[in-house]
Amino acid sequence: MKYQFVVLACLFAVVLTAPQQDDTQAETLRLESENNGVDKYNFAYETSNGITRSEEGELKTTEEGAAIVVHGSTSWTAPDGKKYEMTFTADELGYHPTFTLVA
């Protein structure tokens, strides 16, 4: 019985210390960027390890002043294999993220 516990503990330790996907070796598969330098920008990219990100911002002027309004999203696969997505808006009222478990 003690022997089985030791073997099980060793197997558990091997699983926990197994190397995960090496994100330092990820490559950029797609990169798009546009910035007019005045009142709007956008960018998007995708990496070989499954990370995607896109964002666009535009200057909004009102009688009270000006603010940049930003919309964007990012998605990634966590070490447990589940895919997550975050979408957000940022404006004069603050930062508003929404997280979703995709798969």
All heavy atoms as an XYZ file, in Angstrom:
801
protein
N       0.826     -1.191      0.000
C       0.000      0.000      0.000
C       0.869      1.252      0.000
O       0.598      2.186     -0.728
C      -0.929     -0.039      1.221
C      -1.828      1.135      1.325
S      -3.180      0.925      0.152
C      -4.219      2.217      0.631
N       1.904      1.242      0.854
C       2.802      2.383      0.917
C       3.516      2.575     -0.419
O       3.714      3.688     -0.875
C       3.826      2.138      2.028
C       4.227      3.336      2.788
C       5.215      2.941      3.865
C       5.015      3.817      5.063
N       6.004      3.587      6.085
N       3.904      1.476     -1.048
C       4.587      1.519     -2.339
C       3.691      2.155     -3.407
O       4.145      2.974     -4.205
C       4.988      0.096     -2.743
C       5.647      0.031     -4.086
C       6.953      0.457     -4.269
C       4.950     -0.439     -5.191
C       7.553      0.415     -5.506
C       5.538     -0.502     -6.438
C       6.844     -0.069     -6.585
O       7.421     -0.115     -7.818
N       2.429      1.808     -3.426
C       1.494      2.377     -4.395
C       1.352      3.888     -4.187
O       1.266      4.656     -5.150
C       0.133      1.700     -4.286
C       0.139      0.270     -4.750
C      -1.159     -0.444     -4.454
O      -1.929     -0.014     -3.591
N      -1.394     -1.549     -5.150
N       1.326      4.327     -2.950
C       1.229      5.747     -2.652
C       2.458      6.497     -3.156
O       2.349      7.576     -3.742
C       1.059      5.960     -1.142
C       0.977      7.404     -0.763
C      -0.187      8.135     -0.965
C       2.074      8.056     -0.225
C      -0.264      9.478     -0.646
C       2.008      9.390      0.104
C       0.838     10.106     -0.103
N       3.639      5.917     -2.970
C       4.882      6.552     -3.432
C       4.884      6.648     -4.957
O       5.243      7.688     -5.523
C       6.114      5.773     -2.912
C       7.387      6.280     -3.564
C       6.216      5.880     -1.398
N       4.491      5.582     -5.636
C       4.438      5.587     -7.099
C       3.433      6.630     -7.582
O       3.717      7.402     -8.499
C       4.092      4.185     -7.648
C       3.800      4.244     -9.139
C       5.223      3.217     -7.353
N       2.283      6.682     -6.970
C       1.261      7.660     -7.337
C       1.765      9.085     -7.111
O       1.567      9.960     -7.952
C      -0.019      7.410     -6.540
C      -1.214      8.273     -6.894
C      -1.608      8.087     -8.358
C      -2.387      7.943     -5.999
N       2.432      9.328     -5.997
C       2.984     10.644     -5.703
C       4.039     11.034     -6.737
O       4.093     12.184     -7.187
C       3.569     10.676     -4.295
N       4.878     10.091     -7.150
C       5.901     10.364     -8.167
C       5.259     10.700     -9.509
O       5.689     11.637    -10.192
C       6.843      9.180     -8.316
S       7.952      8.978     -6.903
N       4.248      9.949     -9.900
C       3.555     10.226    -11.160
C       2.897     11.604    -11.116
O       2.941     12.357    -12.092
C       2.508      9.154    -11.447
C       3.055      7.800    -11.889
C       1.914      6.790    -11.980
C       3.789      7.910    -13.203
N       2.297     11.932    -10.014
C       1.663     13.239     -9.845
C       2.703     14.355     -9.973
O       2.470     15.364    -10.628
C       0.969     13.289     -8.483
C       0.145     14.512     -8.278
C      -1.054     14.696     -8.951
C       0.569     15.508     -7.419
C      -1.821     15.833     -8.774
C      -0.179     16.655     -7.225
C      -1.372     16.817     -7.908
N       3.876     14.173     -9.373
C       4.941     15.179     -9.444
C       5.435     15.349    -10.880
O       5.702     16.468    -11.326
C       6.093     14.784     -8.530
N       5.535     14.259    -11.622
C       5.977     14.336    -13.018
C       4.965     15.115    -13.851
O       5.331     15.961    -14.672
C       6.199     12.920    -13.605
C       6.358     12.978    -15.111
C       7.401     12.272    -12.955
N       3.673     14.872    -13.636
C       2.641     15.590    -14.385
C       2.690     17.077    -14.067
O       2.589     17.921    -14.958
C       1.238     15.009    -14.076
C       0.142     15.900    -14.615
C       1.121     13.604    -14.636
N       2.873     17.431    -12.814
C       2.902     18.843    -12.422
C       4.127     19.578    -12.951
O       4.067     20.769    -13.216
C       2.844     18.983    -10.905
C       1.491     18.707    -10.264
C       1.587     18.884     -8.751
C       0.428     19.624    -10.820
N       5.237     18.870    -13.088
C       6.460     19.523    -13.542
C       6.700     19.350    -15.036
O       7.716     19.812    -15.546
C       7.685     18.983    -12.771
O       7.783     17.572    -12.985
C       7.570     19.298    -11.299
N       5.777     18.730    -15.750
C       5.937     18.565    -17.201
C       5.960     19.938    -17.859
O       5.226     20.845    -17.465
C       4.793     17.728    -17.764
N       6.818     20.108    -18.846
C       6.894     21.423    -19.490
C       5.599     21.783    -20.180
O       4.984     20.959    -20.844
C       8.034     21.268    -20.493
C       8.190     19.808    -20.699
C       7.701     19.140    -19.452
N       5.198     23.030    -20.005
C       4.025     23.552    -20.677
C       4.460     24.106    -22.028
O       5.640     24.143    -22.344
C       3.380     24.652    -19.822
C       2.939     24.190    -18.453
C       1.833     23.165    -18.524
O       0.925     23.294    -19.315
N       1.909     22.142    -17.704
N       3.513     24.557    -22.828
C       3.833     25.169    -24.108
C       4.779     26.344    -23.877
O       4.561     27.168    -22.999
C       2.556     25.653    -24.782
C       2.783     26.287    -26.116
C       1.477     26.745    -26.733
O       0.426     26.569    -26.156
N       1.558     27.332    -27.904
N       5.841     26.414    -24.656
C       6.851     27.452    -24.479
C       6.430     28.707    -25.230
O       6.651     28.828    -26.429
C       8.200     26.947    -24.960
C       9.315     27.912    -24.645
O       9.065     28.907    -23.943
O      10.446     27.660    -25.096
N       5.816     29.647    -24.525
C       5.342     30.880    -25.148
C       6.488     31.776    -25.625
O       6.273     32.642    -26.457
C       4.445     31.655    -24.184
C       3.090     30.985    -23.999
O       2.688     30.212    -24.877
O       2.445     31.245    -22.975
N       7.695     31.559    -25.108
C       8.816     32.383    -25.562
C       9.183     32.083    -27.013
O       9.867     32.882    -27.651
C      10.062     32.175    -24.675
O      10.475     30.809    -24.762
C       9.765     32.549    -23.230
N       8.726     30.964    -27.540
C       9.017     30.593    -28.921
C       7.889     30.976    -29.877
O       7.946     30.666    -31.067
C       9.275     29.080    -29.025
C      10.414     28.592    -28.162
C      11.734     29.238    -28.535
O      12.054     29.372    -29.710
N      12.492     29.656    -27.540
N       6.855     31.640    -29.376
C       5.718     32.027    -30.212
C       6.149     33.038    -31.258
O       7.012     33.880    -31.017
C       4.596     32.604    -29.350
N       5.520     32.951    -32.423
C       5.822     33.860    -33.525
C       4.581     34.652    -33.892
O       3.459     34.182    -33.712
C       6.297     33.068    -34.735
C       7.582     32.307    -34.498
C       8.003     31.514    -35.714
O       7.336     31.588    -36.768
O       9.010     30.807    -35.611
N       4.781     35.832    -34.436
C       3.679     36.653    -34.911
C       3.257     36.148    -36.283
O       4.069     36.104    -37.207
C       4.104     38.132    -35.008
O       4.531     38.560    -33.719
C       2.944     38.997    -35.471
N       1.995     35.738    -36.411
C       1.482     35.244    -37.682
C       0.856     36.353    -38.516
O       0.896     36.315    -39.745
C       0.435     34.153    -37.438
C       0.899     32.930    -36.653
C      -0.267     31.993    -36.415
C       2.040     32.230    -37.375
N       0.262     37.321    -37.831
C      -0.408     38.427    -38.525
C      -0.268     39.675    -37.685
O      -0.409     39.635    -36.471
C      -1.889     38.086    -38.720
C      -2.704     39.157    -39.423
C      -4.157     38.722    -39.616
N      -4.852     38.484    -38.374
C      -5.556     39.398    -37.705
N      -5.636     40.630    -38.161
N      -6.165     39.090    -36.587
N       0.011     40.803    -38.341
C       0.107     42.087    -37.651
C      -0.400     43.167    -38.585
O       0.106     43.325    -39.695
C       1.539     42.399    -37.237
C       1.787     43.775    -36.624
C       0.983     43.948    -35.343
C       3.267     43.976    -36.359
N      -1.425     43.868    -38.149
C      -1.991     44.982    -38.906
C      -2.025     46.189    -37.984
O      -2.370     46.068    -36.811
C      -3.412     44.650    -39.371
C      -3.501     43.428    -40.259
C      -4.930     42.972    -40.491
O      -5.877     43.641    -40.013
O      -5.104     41.937    -41.136
N      -1.674     47.353    -38.519
C      -1.661     48.558    -37.702
C      -1.887     49.773    -38.588
O      -1.324     49.873    -39.673
C      -0.313     48.679    -36.990
O      -0.252     49.858    -36.239
N      -2.721     50.672    -38.088
C      -2.983     51.919    -38.796
C      -3.184     53.012    -37.756
O      -3.914     52.837    -36.784
C      -4.233     51.791    -39.667
C      -4.507     52.988    -40.527
C      -5.731     52.795    -41.410
O      -6.082     51.639    -41.707
O      -6.343     53.802    -41.772
N      -2.521     54.133    -37.960
C      -2.631     55.258    -37.035
C      -2.496     56.531    -37.852
O      -1.448     56.783    -38.436
C      -1.538     55.179    -35.973
C      -1.693     56.231    -34.902
O      -2.318     57.268    -35.110
N      -1.115     55.967    -33.750
N      -3.552     57.327    -37.886
C      -3.481     58.551    -38.686
C      -2.766     59.679    -37.944
O      -2.566     60.753    -38.491
C      -4.862     58.983    -39.186
C      -5.765     59.545    -38.107
O      -5.375     59.730    -36.960
N      -6.997     59.814    -38.475
N      -2.381     59.437    -36.688
C      -1.616     60.430    -35.939
C      -2.424     61.594    -35.408
O      -1.869     62.491    -34.781
N      -3.723     61.592    -35.653
C      -4.540     62.729    -35.231
C      -5.673     62.294    -34.316
O      -5.732     62.680    -33.153
C      -5.110     63.481    -36.456
C      -5.967     64.654    -36.009
C      -4.000     63.937    -37.368
N      -6.586     61.476    -34.844
C      -7.784     61.194    -34.065
C      -8.270     59.746    -34.108
O      -9.336     59.447    -33.589
C      -8.917     62.115    -34.504
C      -9.290     61.928    -35.971
O      -8.633     61.132    -36.665
O     -10.250     62.586    -36.410
N      -7.501     58.827    -34.703
C      -7.927     57.426    -34.667
C      -6.760     56.490    -34.949
O      -5.768     56.871    -35.561
C      -9.077     57.153    -35.608
C      -8.792     57.333    -37.075
C      -9.963     56.869    -37.911
C     -10.763     58.070    -38.371
N     -11.816     57.726    -39.305
N      -6.921     55.256    -34.458
C      -5.933     54.212    -34.691
C      -6.629     52.864    -34.627
O      -7.743     52.738    -34.117
C      -4.808     54.265    -33.643
C      -5.242     53.778    -32.283
C      -5.092     52.446    -31.911
C      -5.820     54.649    -31.359
C      -5.506     52.003    -30.671
C      -6.222     54.213    -30.116
C      -6.060     52.889    -29.774
O      -6.466     52.437    -28.551
N      -5.960     51.831    -35.120
C      -6.414     50.453    -34.928
C      -5.230     49.524    -35.133
O      -4.263     49.867    -35.804
C      -7.588     50.094    -35.848
C      -7.216     50.123    -37.300
O      -6.358     49.379    -37.742
N      -7.858     50.996    -38.054
N      -5.315     48.365    -34.507
C      -4.306     47.336    -34.718
C      -4.910     45.975    -34.422
O      -5.937     45.857    -33.734
C      -3.046     47.570    -33.864
C      -3.249     47.382    -32.384
C      -3.175     46.130    -31.803
C      -3.494     48.473    -31.575
C      -3.349     45.962    -30.439
C      -3.660     48.324    -30.211
C      -3.589     47.060    -29.643
N      -4.265     44.945    -34.958
C      -4.682     43.566    -34.714
C      -3.467     42.672    -34.912
O      -2.618     42.948    -35.764
C      -5.801     43.160    -35.656
N      -3.387     41.619    -34.118
C      -2.324     40.643    -34.331
C      -2.788     39.261    -33.891
O      -3.761     39.105    -33.157
C      -1.023     41.036    -33.630
C      -1.080     41.099    -32.119
C      -0.963     39.961    -31.338
C      -1.218     42.321    -31.476
C      -0.987     40.030    -29.960
C      -1.234     42.407    -30.100
C      -1.109     41.261    -29.343
O      -1.130     41.329    -27.979
N      -2.052     38.261    -34.366
C      -2.302     36.867    -34.026
C      -0.951     36.179    -33.899
O      -0.057     36.413    -34.718
C      -3.123     36.208    -35.126
C      -3.441     34.756    -34.886
C      -4.267     34.166    -36.018
O      -4.724     34.907    -36.895
O      -4.432     32.935    -36.010
N      -0.788     35.358    -32.863
C       0.475     34.667    -32.652
C       0.309     33.158    -32.828
O      -0.804     32.633    -32.791
C       1.042     34.962    -31.253
O       0.131     34.468    -30.271
C       1.276     36.441    -31.052
N       1.431     32.475    -32.988
C       1.404     31.033    -33.240
C       0.936     30.225    -32.034
O       0.564     29.060    -32.184
C       2.790     30.552    -33.671
O       3.748     30.802    -32.660
N       0.930     30.807    -30.849
C       0.442     30.090    -29.665
C      -1.029     30.383    -29.380
O      -1.528     30.118    -28.298
C       1.306     30.395    -28.445
C       1.329     31.864    -28.090
O       0.886     32.706    -28.866
N       1.850     32.168    -26.924
N      -1.746     30.953    -30.366
C      -3.193     31.105    -30.257
C      -3.686     32.397    -29.645
O      -4.874     32.535    -29.375
N      -2.829     33.351    -29.417
C      -3.255     34.640    -28.858
C      -3.673     35.552    -30.006
O      -2.977     35.663    -31.000
C      -2.127     35.294    -28.046
C      -1.779     34.417    -26.845
C      -2.523     36.701    -27.602
C      -0.549     34.869    -26.084
N      -4.831     36.194    -29.846
C      -5.265     37.205    -30.807
C      -5.606     38.471    -30.033
O      -6.005     38.415    -28.865
C      -6.505     36.769    -31.615
O      -7.600     36.563    -30.717
C      -6.245     35.502    -32.400
N      -5.430     39.601    -30.694
C      -5.725     40.891    -30.057
C      -6.092     41.879    -31.143
O      -5.475     41.919    -32.200
C      -4.485     41.385    -29.320
C      -4.605     42.773    -28.744
C      -4.797     42.708    -27.246
N      -4.465     43.958    -26.590
C      -5.313     44.975    -26.497
N      -6.513     44.897    -27.018
N      -4.960     46.076    -25.883
N      -7.121     42.671    -30.895
C      -7.488     43.758    -31.801
C      -7.994     44.923    -30.968
O      -8.538     44.733    -29.883
C      -8.544     43.309    -32.813
O      -9.749     43.000    -32.156
N      -7.780     46.119    -31.494
C      -8.190     47.315    -30.769
C      -8.346     48.455    -31.761
O      -7.614     48.538    -32.739
C      -7.132     47.676    -29.730
C      -7.463     48.909    -28.917
C      -6.432     49.149    -27.823
O      -6.115     48.195    -27.086
O      -5.942     50.279    -27.717
N      -9.315     49.303    -31.490
C      -9.469     50.528    -32.273
C      -9.854     51.657    -31.336
O     -10.594     51.471    -30.372
C     -10.495     50.363    -33.387
C     -11.898     50.011    -32.926
C     -12.844     49.799    -34.093
O     -12.479     49.085    -35.029
O     -13.954     50.372    -34.044
N      -9.321     52.815    -31.605
C      -9.599     53.978    -30.785
C      -9.880     55.190    -31.657
O      -9.353     55.310    -32.758
N     -10.734     56.056    -31.138
C     -11.096     57.254    -31.884
C     -11.331     58.389    -30.897
O     -11.898     58.194    -29.824
C     -12.354     56.994    -32.708
C     -12.682     58.104    -33.664
C     -13.740     57.698    -34.687
O     -14.157     56.534    -34.688
O     -14.131     58.566    -35.463
N     -10.905     59.576    -31.280
C     -11.088     60.748    -30.447
C     -12.546     61.185    -30.482
O     -13.139     61.319    -31.542
C     -10.198     61.891    -30.944
C     -10.219     63.173    -30.110
C      -9.682     62.913    -28.713
C      -9.411     64.252    -30.811
N     -13.108     61.356    -29.291
C     -14.494     61.793    -29.169
C     -14.482     63.173    -28.518
O     -13.904     63.348    -27.445
C     -15.271     60.804    -28.297
C     -16.691     61.195    -28.009
C     -17.338     60.171    -27.086
C     -18.693     60.612    -26.622
N     -19.285     59.662    -25.681
N     -15.093     64.141    -29.163
C     -15.154     65.485    -28.590
C     -16.589     65.812    -28.196
O     -17.535     65.488    -28.906
C     -14.628     66.540    -29.579
O     -15.361     66.449    -30.785
C     -13.163     66.324    -29.866
N     -16.715     66.423    -27.042
C     -18.017     66.855    -26.538
C     -17.868     68.287    -26.022
O     -16.757     68.831    -26.019
C     -18.511     65.947    -25.391
O     -17.612     66.078    -24.291
C     -18.596     64.491    -25.834
N     -18.943     68.839    -25.552
C     -18.881     70.187    -24.985
C     -18.024     70.225    -23.717
O     -17.436     71.244    -23.384
C     -20.294     70.692    -24.678
C     -21.116     70.947    -25.920
C     -22.512     71.439    -25.582
O     -22.784     71.743    -24.406
O     -23.325     71.530    -26.518
N     -17.947     69.089    -23.004
C     -17.163     69.022    -21.768
C     -15.674     68.832    -22.034
O     -14.852     69.001    -21.145
C     -17.652     67.881    -20.871
C     -19.050     68.070    -20.312
C     -20.132     67.648    -21.295
O     -19.897     66.734    -22.105
O     -21.212     68.261    -21.269
N     -15.305     68.403    -23.225
C     -13.897     68.152    -23.518
C     -13.738     67.027    -24.533
O     -14.639     66.763    -25.334
N     -12.610     66.352    -24.469
C     -12.314     65.289    -25.420
C     -11.862     64.045    -24.670
O     -11.289     64.119    -23.591
C     -11.241     65.738    -26.392
N     -12.121     62.889    -25.273
C     -11.691     61.608    -24.723
C     -11.476     60.644    -25.872
O     -12.117     60.757    -26.915
C     -12.742     61.055    -23.763
N     -10.563     59.717    -25.676
C     -10.383     58.660    -26.666
C     -11.282     57.505    -26.279
O     -11.239     57.023    -25.138
C      -8.914     58.205    -26.727
C      -8.045     59.356    -27.213
C      -8.767     56.999    -27.640
C      -6.581     59.043    -27.263
N     -12.110     57.057    -27.205
C     -12.991     55.911    -26.987
C     -12.325     54.704    -27.651
O     -11.973     54.759    -28.827
C     -14.393     56.161    -27.596
C     -15.266     54.941    -27.420
C     -15.026     57.381    -26.949
N     -12.144     53.638    -26.871
C     -11.425     52.463    -27.345
C     -12.320     51.236    -27.223
O     -13.001     51.053    -26.211
C     -10.136     52.258    -26.523
C      -9.389     51.038    -26.996
C      -9.257     53.492    -26.584
N     -12.300     50.387    -28.263
C     -12.993     49.096    -28.261
C     -11.960     48.051    -28.646
O     -11.133     48.293    -29.529
C     -14.125     49.058    -29.296
C     -15.135     50.134    -29.136
N     -16.165     50.037    -28.242
C     -15.267     51.340    -29.735
C     -16.897     51.143    -28.316
N     -16.363     51.953    -29.219
N     -12.027     46.903    -28.008
C     -11.063     45.878    -28.370
C     -11.421     44.521    -27.830
O     -12.399     44.349    -27.099
N     -10.609     43.542    -28.208
C     -10.788     42.185    -27.714
C      -9.459     41.449    -27.767
O      -8.556     41.813    -28.519
C     -11.840     41.441    -28.536
O     -11.364     41.235    -29.848
N      -9.354     40.434    -26.954
C      -8.205     39.541    -26.967
C      -8.687     38.149    -26.595
O      -9.676     37.992    -25.873
C      -7.099     40.023    -25.995
O      -5.948     39.205    -26.154
C      -7.551     40.003    -24.560
N      -8.024     37.130    -27.131
C      -8.362     35.757    -26.768
C      -7.080     34.957    -26.634
O      -6.062     35.279    -27.255
C      -9.298     35.131    -27.798
O      -8.644     34.989    -29.042
N      -7.133     33.913    -25.808
C      -5.978     33.073    -25.554
C      -6.448     31.733    -25.036
O      -7.579     31.580    -24.588
C      -5.040     33.736    -24.546
C      -5.626     33.840    -23.171
C      -5.468     32.975    -22.130
C      -6.517     34.865    -22.687
N      -6.185     33.396    -21.035
C      -6.833     34.556    -21.354
C      -7.060     36.017    -23.259
C      -7.674     35.350    -20.587
C      -7.898     36.804    -22.474
C      -8.182     36.469    -21.164
N      -5.543     30.750    -25.079
C      -5.811     29.433    -24.527
C      -4.988     29.297    -23.257
O      -3.764     29.476    -23.281
C      -5.439     28.330    -25.523
O      -6.202     28.524    -26.719
C      -5.755     26.951    -24.954
N      -5.653     28.994    -22.166
C      -4.999     28.855    -20.868
C      -4.256     27.520    -20.795
O      -4.493     26.623    -21.606
C      -6.051     28.937    -19.756
N      -3.348     27.367    -19.833
C      -2.614     26.103    -19.693
C      -3.517     24.878    -19.514
O      -3.124     23.776    -19.858
C      -1.754     26.329    -18.445
C      -1.554     27.799    -18.395
C      -2.845     28.382    -18.915
N      -4.744     25.084    -19.013
C      -5.659     23.953    -18.844
C      -6.378     23.593    -20.144
O      -7.234     22.709    -20.163
C      -6.667     24.236    -17.735
C      -7.571     25.427    -18.029
O      -7.457     26.027    -19.122
O      -8.392     25.757    -17.160
N      -6.065     24.292    -21.253
C      -6.656     23.983    -22.550
C      -7.938     24.732    -22.858
O      -8.474     24.617    -23.958
N      -8.439     25.517    -21.919
C      -9.672     26.274    -22.142
C      -9.353     27.593    -22.840
O      -8.350     28.233    -22.551
C     -10.388     26.547    -20.820
C     -10.871     25.284    -20.143
C     -11.530     25.585    -18.838
C     -11.984     24.307    -18.171
N     -12.530     24.546    -16.845
N     -10.225     28.001    -23.767
C     -10.025     29.242    -24.507
C     -10.880     30.339    -23.877
O     -12.066     30.154    -23.620
C     -10.396     29.068    -25.969
C     -10.071     30.281    -26.801
C     -10.210     30.023    -28.272
C      -9.819     31.282    -29.027
N      -9.760     31.071    -30.452
N     -10.258     31.490    -23.648
C     -10.925     32.636    -23.042
C     -10.906     33.813    -24.003
O     -10.012     33.932    -24.838
C     -10.228     33.040    -21.744
C     -10.335     32.011    -20.662
C      -9.384     31.007    -20.533
C     -11.394     32.027    -19.771
C      -9.479     30.046    -19.542
C     -11.502     31.072    -18.776
C     -10.540     30.087    -18.666
O     -10.648     29.141    -17.676
N     -11.894     34.687    -23.847
C     -11.950     35.905    -24.635
C     -12.331     37.052    -23.718
O     -13.186     36.915    -22.849
C     -12.971     35.781    -25.756
C     -13.054     37.025    -26.620
C     -14.041     36.881    -27.757
O     -15.248     36.799    -27.460
O     -13.599     36.836    -28.905
N     -11.686     38.180    -23.934
C     -12.025     39.389    -23.199
C     -12.321     40.474    -24.227
O     -11.538     40.690    -25.146
C     -10.880     39.852    -22.312
C     -11.234     41.125    -21.555
S      -9.856     41.901    -20.709
C      -8.927     42.546    -22.067
N     -13.472     41.111    -24.084
C     -13.793     42.280    -24.894
C     -13.889     43.463    -23.943
O     -14.181     43.293    -22.756
C     -15.123     42.105    -25.657
O     -16.170     41.856    -24.723
C     -15.046     40.958    -26.654
N     -13.621     44.640    -24.470
C     -13.652     45.800    -23.581
C     -13.987     47.071    -24.340
O     -13.834     47.161    -25.552
C     -12.303     45.979    -22.870
C     -11.185     46.330    -23.796
C     -10.884     47.648    -24.075
C     -10.434     45.338    -24.393
C      -9.846     47.981    -24.941
C      -9.397     45.656    -25.257
C      -9.108     46.980    -25.535
N     -14.441     48.024    -23.578
C     -14.636     49.395    -24.022
C     -14.007     50.289    -22.957
O     -14.132     50.015    -21.765
C     -16.140     49.734    -24.151
O     -16.733     48.850    -25.079
C     -16.339     51.158    -24.619
N     -13.326     51.322    -23.406
C     -12.782     52.319    -22.488
C     -13.157     53.684    -23.045
O     -12.959     53.947    -24.231
C     -11.276     52.174    -22.372
N     -13.733     54.506    -22.184
C     -14.168     55.828    -22.625
C     -14.111     56.797    -21.446
O     -13.495     56.485    -20.426
C     -15.577     55.769    -23.228
C     -16.609     55.155    -22.305
O     -16.394     55.138    -21.070
O     -17.641     54.688    -22.801
N     -14.750     57.933    -21.573
C     -14.708     58.921    -20.502
C     -15.370     58.416    -19.214
O     -15.180     59.000    -18.149
C     -15.341     60.242    -20.960
C     -16.832     60.206    -21.179
C     -17.266     59.697    -22.556
O     -16.436     59.194    -23.312
O     -18.468     59.805    -22.845
N     -16.120     57.329    -19.299
C     -16.784     56.772    -18.115
C     -15.993     55.649    -17.461
O     -16.400     55.114    -16.442
C     -18.180     56.280    -18.495
C     -19.116     57.342    -19.074
C     -20.431     56.720    -19.494
C     -19.324     58.477    -18.087
N     -14.866     55.239    -18.064
C     -14.033     54.204    -17.464
C     -13.766     53.035    -18.377
O     -14.022     53.080    -19.587
N     -13.252     51.981    -17.777
C     -12.858     50.749    -18.471
C     -13.904     49.687    -18.179
O     -14.246     49.455    -17.010
C     -11.481     50.322    -17.972
C     -10.948     49.068    -18.588
C     -10.571     49.039    -19.920
C     -10.799     47.913    -17.833
C     -10.064     47.890    -20.487
C     -10.290     46.763    -18.386
C      -9.916     46.752    -19.708
O      -9.419     45.610    -20.280
N     -14.415     49.038    -19.227
C     -15.519     48.085    -19.083
C     -15.179     46.768    -19.775
O     -15.484     46.572    -20.951
C     -16.804     48.661    -19.684
C     -17.058     50.080    -19.279
N     -17.535     50.431    -18.044
C     -16.846     51.248    -19.937
C     -17.642     51.744    -17.978
N     -17.224     52.265    -19.107
N     -14.535     45.816    -19.056
C     -14.202     44.531    -19.660
C     -15.292     43.492    -19.467
O     -16.076     43.563    -18.511
C     -12.946     44.126    -18.897
C     -13.168     44.694    -17.530
C     -13.913     46.003    -17.759
N     -15.333     42.524    -20.371
C     -16.221     41.372    -20.261
C     -15.410     40.132    -20.602
O     -14.786     40.077    -21.673
C     -17.403     41.475    -21.230
O     -18.112     42.681    -20.975
C     -18.341     40.301    -21.082
N     -15.388     39.140    -19.711
C     -14.633     37.913    -19.922
C     -15.605     36.794    -20.275
O     -16.681     36.681    -19.687
C     -13.861     37.534    -18.671
C     -12.728     38.464    -18.364
C     -12.933     39.590    -17.598
C     -11.467     38.226    -18.871
C     -11.904     40.461    -17.320
C     -10.421     39.092    -18.614
C     -10.644     40.213    -17.825
N     -15.182     35.925    -21.214
C     -16.021     34.806    -21.651
C     -15.164     33.555    -21.780
O     -14.068     33.608    -22.348
C     -16.656     35.114    -23.016
O     -17.336     36.363    -22.956
C     -17.620     34.032    -23.430
N     -15.678     32.431    -21.296
C     -15.066     31.134    -21.547
C     -15.615     30.646    -22.878
O     -16.810     30.386    -23.001
C     -15.387     30.144    -20.436
C     -14.936     28.708    -20.644
C     -13.417     28.630    -20.796
C     -15.400     27.843    -19.490
N     -14.774     30.552    -23.899
C     -15.220     30.216    -25.240
C     -15.374     28.710    -25.400
O     -16.360     28.216    -25.922
C     -14.257     30.781    -26.305
C     -14.693     30.389    -27.704
C     -14.165     32.289    -26.169
N     -14.349     27.965    -24.998
C     -14.399     26.501    -25.146
C     -13.590     25.833    -24.078
O     -12.690     26.345    -23.547
C     -13.889     26.097    -26.509
